[in-house]
Amino acid sequence: MKTIMLIASKDIKNRLRDRSFFIMAILAPLVLSFVLSSVGGDAFSGQSFSPDYVLADATAELGDDLVDALASSGIANVSLVASTAEAVAAVDDGRADAAIILDEAFAAGLGDPTSQLTIAVYGNPEASIATSVAEAIAESVASGFSASRLSITAYAALGNIPTPEVIAAASVIEPFVTVTNEVAGGRVLDGVTFLAVGMSIFFLFFSVQNGVVEILEERRDGTFARLLSAPVSRPSVMVGKLTSAAVTGLISMGVLVVATSLLLDANWGPVAGVVGLSVGAVAAAMGLGAVVATFSKNVEQAQQFSGIVGTVLGLLGGSFFPVGQGPAALRVISKLTPHAWVMEGFSGSSGLGRATEAIPAIGVLLAIGLVLGTVAYARRSRLTGVL
Amino acid sequence: MLKVTDLTKAFGDRNAVNEVSFHIDKGETYGLLGPNGAGKTTTISMISGLLSADSGAILVGGEPMSTAAVDVRSQIGYVPQEIAIYPELTARENLTFFTRLQGLEKGLVAGRVDEILEIVGLRDRADDPTKEFSGGMQRRLNIGIGLVQGPKLLILDEPTVGVDPQSRNAILDSVEALGNQGMAVLYTTHYMEEAERLCDRIGIMDQGSLITQGTQRELVGTVGERDRVEINVASHAQEVAGLLGAKPFVESATASETAVSVLLSDGGVHLAEMLDGVVASGTSVRGVQIHEPDLEAVFLSLTGKALRD
């Protein structure tokens, strides 16, 4: 144990002084998280769609209710404007994605059960989805009025005389714009947290893999032979080297969790979940790094392989974008990557606020680490050259 | 201090080391001399316990050495050919780490590190990161790390490769001093001059075999009074070597790119005839040197080729 700690502490000291470690493990993920969240973090998490609408309401009665109903649904940002011209100008100027217009003709026809009412939608051609959603909202409003008229007509057909109170009750807008916005039972990361987790994991894999590849570097530089020529057991040398890779990985994760929480307000969820997932991710990364190293002829090749493998797994695993929105095949392939399981674990742990939600993902990550580690152990002579 | 018996190691079909046997006594400096690829590094890798031998035995201080042996390693100070230090750490940190790795008591580490810094002349730069050191300084630290535990056997694998002349001299001085202090030293090199200067006994290796060993005087004695004449030519070195090799008074002649090495008795007497032959072959002579019998001549005599081929 003394030897393991001695070798690990030397490696950690050596690596923490290496500027490339600081850049790779701390600075790059932090800066990328910051930059990407600044330009629209929600866009990366898939939770971004929140168009801006203006509502021109000539009825002077319905607008406030409609605005409140849409605002409470969280589906759009809606603001009232004074006139149709002002609504059109807001869209033309780019201040709004679409305008929903209840004009004077609409207001005049409200009291006439026989009139044909029209709700106009004026959309920005560059915001086609937002415009389509505005149309759907308008249709929903129109359906509401149709239902209201139908109920009044039915009421009258039964020999009743609709009183103003009955008409008012039948015209309540609220029910037909009720929207719920839950995703997968709450297992979702907000935009900033998605970026913080994604970037941290993406670079964590590089950092830990590089730590394992460092064994090849030591072999090339002669220091590994020097370690093995000392009166210490060979397994303790290897465990010491791997311990340092794990510890530096956990240090970088710890720094990133604290930094993104403080600077970007990222929500990593319960501490136990963060610790468990970080340990699982480091285990998987170490296994991956060790396997990559044993299939490489030299340090340079190992670094190239690590870069390629880390990037591909990061992309497929959803470090940059939510693969859940991709094709079914991509979702299946994604599940083969450790990155996807880290994201999955944090989605549960952070999204639902319960560390236990991360347990399945932690289990899968540890299993990945174990399987890959076993493969690497079987090929260990390729890594150490002498064992 | 070290006894190697019939040491053999093959990599696939290639015999890297073939039944090598030698011993080194306490206070003796033994040189393994041979060209690149002769098997020197493989031999010392087995002696250091880094590589397993296919057959043969290694005893260090009477204890068997193998890749599984642990305790016996504390008797060996190993200095690899590469500059095996950690560049981000200071000289003191490097030495402290390796001293602790050797199992020295914690309270003794700092004092021992200071001693080594003094020996390798790096006390003034002890707390600078070694990546800022010159190549020579790094080489000195590389040797210093091999000394941290006060080994009984110091193994140096070509420690002067790529070193400037001044640092090289400093390294050779250090090794000489260590030998004089009673340490057994195993020194591999392909520089004849280093072996001649440092080593009490020399083993010459070629193609995995130890082809001869003894003191310098004994080895040189095997080639008798033969001289080695080195003729630098403008071109056609191979043809010139063939031409001179056919002459009855020439024992052997080998060519490098622009020089021909000839082993013969009475080099001075036959020099004019040899130069006539060179000119007759259509090239010109750029320089001539006649060497008294030396290790190069021994190697040439035993292998038919120059040491640096």
Interface residues (C-beta under 8 A of the other chain):
Chain A: T3 L6 I7 K10 K13 N14 R15 R17 D18 R220 D221 G222 T223 A225 R226 L227 L228 S229 A230 P231 V232 S233 R234 V386
Chain B: S45 S48 G49 L50 L51 T67 V70 D71 V72 R73 S74 I76 Y78 P80 Q81 E82 I83 A84 I85 Y86 E88 L89 E93 F97 F98 R100 L101 Q102 G103 P129 I145
